[in-house]
Amino acid sequence: METINLPETGFLRLKQILQFIPVGETTWRLGVKEGHFPQSVRVADRVNLWRVQDIKDLIDSYNPRSQDDKERKPYEQMQQNIINQSKLEEINE
């Protein structure tokens, strides 16, 4: 599996965000509207971007911190948590 890393600073398009936060585009947009996910920055009529730091903060907010996790980057831990949850859901179906 290829490792995907968030840039240190800058902006992300929605397709890039969804590589780190495995929800659908519709779910993401609804989450933004309801305040669960960060607001975008409109840079043109049809171009919305999200600040990298806002996405990192979102991922950090879902990261359960423990002694074993301190060495891992927060978004890597979140990705692993989501993968594990998805596997459990598949098994339970």
Number of C-alpha atoms within 10 A of each C-alpha: 3 4 5 10 11 18 11 9 10 11 20 19 14 16 10 14 19 14 13 19 16 14 13 11 13 9 11 19 18 13 15 14 12 10 10 12 16 18 16 18 12 11 9 8 6 6 11 15 18 19 17 18 16 15 20 18 15 16 19 17 13 13 18 11 13 8 6 7 13 10 9 11 13 20 22 18 20 20 17 12 15 14 13 12 12 13 11 11 10 9 8 7 5
